[in-house]
Amino acid sequence: MLKTFRYTAIIEGISYLMLFAISMPLKYLTELGQPNKYIGYAHGFLFILYLILAVVLTLERKWGTKRFVILFVASLLPFGTFYLDTKYIRELV
């Protein structure tokens, strides 16, 4: 389960960066909205999957509220899931 969460976190982080570094400029600078739609859907799905896995892992491993808050905040910050992986998750796998 932890490996699945780790891979989901990394892919969610990549989709977050793609959304704001590639898709949003395409939408607003070139008025090309189609990539934004698909990348946005993918990112939304991965974000929800990430949060569900974070809740499941928190309950399964009996992590406290503090660790869940760290997992949640990391999903909101650019590069947050990559930092989370190197600081907290990689050592557990």
C-alpha positions in Angstrom: 0.0 0.0 0.0 2.8 2.4 0.8 4.4 1.9 -2.6 1.1 2.6 -4.3 0.8 5.8 -2.3 4.3 6.8 -3.1 3.8 6.3 -6.9 0.5 8.1 -6.7 2.1 11.0 -4.9 4.8 11.4 -7.5 2.4 11.1 -10.4 0.0 13.6 -8.7 2.9 16.0 -8.3 3.8 15.7 -11.9 0.2 16.3 -13.0 0.1 19.4 -10.7 3.2 20.8 -12.4 1.9 20.0 -15.9 -1.4 21.7 -15.1 0.2 25.0 -14.0 3.4 25.0 -16.1 2.0 23.7 -19.4 -1.7 23.6 -19.6 -2.6 26.9 -18.0 -0.2 29.0 -20.1 -1.6 27.2 -23.2 -5.1 28.0 -22.2 -4.6 31.7 -21.4 -1.8 32.6 -23.8 -2.9 30.7 -26.9 -6.5 30.2 -26.1 -6.0 26.5 -26.5 -8.2 25.0 -23.8 -8.4 21.3 -24.7 -5.1 20.2 -23.0 -6.2 22.0 -19.8 -9.4 20.0 -19.8 -7.8 16.6 -20.0 -4.8 17.4 -17.7 -7.3 19.0 -15.2 -9.4 15.9 -15.2 -6.4 13.7 -14.7 -5.0 15.9 -11.9 -8.4 16.0 -10.2 -8.6 12.2 -10.3 -5.1 11.8 -9.0 -5.6 14.3 -6.3 -8.7 12.5 -5.0 -6.9 9.2 -5.2 -4.0 10.6 -3.3 -6.2 11.9 -0.5 -8.1 8.6 -0.2 -4.8 6.7 0.0 -3.5 9.2 2.6 -6.6 8.6 4.7 -6.3 4.8 4.4 -2.6 4.8 5.2 -3.1 7.1 8.2 -5.7 4.8 9.6 -3.9 1.6 8.6 -0.5 2.6 10.1 -2.1 4.5 13.0 -0.3 7.7 12.1 -1.5 10.8 14.0 -3.4 13.8 12.8 -0.1 15.7 12.4 1.2 13.3 9.7 -2.1 13.4 7.8 -2.0 17.2 7.9 1.5 17.1 6.4 0.3 14.7 3.7 -2.6 17.0 2.9 -0.6 20.2 2.8 2.1 18.6 0.6 -0.6 17.8 -2.0 -1.5 21.5 -2.1 2.0 22.9 -2.6 3.9 22.8 -5.9 6.8 20.2 -5.4 5.2 19.3 -2.1 4.7 15.6 -2.9 8.3 15.3 -4.1 9.5 16.8 -0.8 7.2 14.5 1.0 8.6 11.5 -0.8 12.2 12.3 0.0 11.5 13.4 3.6 8.9 10.9 4.9 7.9 8.2 2.5 11.1 6.8 0.8 12.5 5.8 4.2 9.4 3.7 5.0 9.3 1.7 1.8 
